[in-house]
């Protein structure tokens, strides 16, 4: 469902209150303040539910969002919010990090922690369930409250996809399926934006991160072996086993546990239409085997999870 919210048709004395009570809460509860007089404040938000996501374009003059511990406790939302600046800029503070954002920059913030966001911009927003993004992107805390600079070439593609998803007409008979496909494409592209950022920012744990990224990108294939994983990380199988041993597991045990977790997220968030699709998309070639492993891991069958 597409929704357009604007202060333009509100009485001047009611504009900021409307923005705070209706627009800000469309994403997560937060207080809103501005140095402008009510009659000078003009903002708009166009949003759409897209499968498990909410995507939006927001435009507003300088105002300040502040999510306090009380907001976190009271609304219980478990989401990450992505902000991609199209024009203007802002300053985001969360998790002890403060970043200044300008045109083309992207930031991710966590609804489960307080934040302050000063914004004077046209920005695109994506609200992503935590479970869904965490199933696809390792160590997401590396990106929370940080900035992905405008030089990332995939950010522009992501912005175009968000714009298209807000303007495309989705008919009743195919809308839900198309929405799921679009939401999957948006999440996968967002993960690719983050992966590309990591590839140009070396870190001490780079080989293991490369292995995990490769595995997550190839869950649908049957060629994930210790040898292919080691090759992806440019390390030996012995080193691969040592790195995963430090995590208390083995490479293949980690792969299969992550395949199960990703399939659970896909079923729970409605990103697949059947158990068969969930199984094959995550590397399981036998439905009976998939169902047994799934129930052992989560206490419910894949069909029960899909129905929820």
Buried (B, 14 or more C-beta within 10 A) or exposed (E): EBEEBBBEEBEEEEBBBBBBEEBBEBBBBBEBEBEBEBEEBBBBBBBBBBBBBBBBBBBBBBBBBBBBEEBBEEEEBEBBBBBBBBEBBBBBBBBEBEBEBBBBBBBBBBBBEBBBBBBBBBBBBBBBBBBBBBBBBBBBEBBBBBBBBBEBEBBEEBBEBBBEBBEBEBEEEEBEEBBBBBBBEBBEBBBBBBBBBBEEEEEEEBBBBBBBBBBBBBBEEEEBEBEBBBBBBEBEBEBBBEBBEEEEEBBBEBBBEBBBBBBBBBBBBBBBEEBEBBBBBBBBEEBEEBBEBBBEBBEBBBEBBBEE
